[in-house]
Amino acid sequence: MNTHLMTPALCPGSFIRLKDQPEDLPDFVLERYLDRFCWIRQQGWGRCVQWKVNVARVQTSPQG
């Protein structure tokens, strides 16, 4: 399990943004993570549609 995502703000069910994510695209829901990957989805996609992304793409600090 990747300790990179082991903070309370980045636990399954939390909302996250990706690096370089367009401002008009809503936050993603973090479904799960394993090793170097996490599975995310948009709320409108339903629970069966998820996107597997590398955790390096997850924005960990507020965009400034």
N, C-alpha and C positions, 0 to 999 in steps of 0.2 A: 504494500500500500504506500502511496506517495505521501510523504509528510508535508509536501508543498501545499497541499490542500487541507491540512489538518487544523484549520482555524475555525472558530464558531461561525464566522461569516460565510464560510465556504463549505458548509455541510450539505448533504443531499436535501433538496427542497428549497435551498436558498436561490436567490436570483443573482446571476453573474453577467458580466459583459466580457466580450472578447476584445483583444487588442485590435485597434483600427476598425471597430464596429461602428457603422454609420449611426449618427445621433438619432435618426428617425426609426431605427430598428429597436423594438422593445428588448428588454433584458431576457436572457435565457434562464430556464429553470435547470439547476444542476440535479440530474437524476442519480448518477453514481460515478465513481471513479475507481480506477484500478491501475496501479503502476504508473505509466506515463500518459494514460488516456482518461478522459472523462466523457460521459454521455450527457448531452444537453438537449433541451427541446424548447420550443415556443409553446406558450399555453394554448394557443389556437390549434396546434398540431395534434393534440390528443396524446395519450400516454404511449401508444404503440409506435409513434414515429419519433425517433431520436437520432441525434447527430453525434458521431464519435469524433472528438477532437483531441489533439495533443494538449496536455496541461500547460505547455509553454505559451499557448495562444490565449490563456485566460488572463484577463487584466486583474492584477492583485492590488492595485492602488487606485484611488480616485483619479479620474482624468482631469488634468488641469489646464 
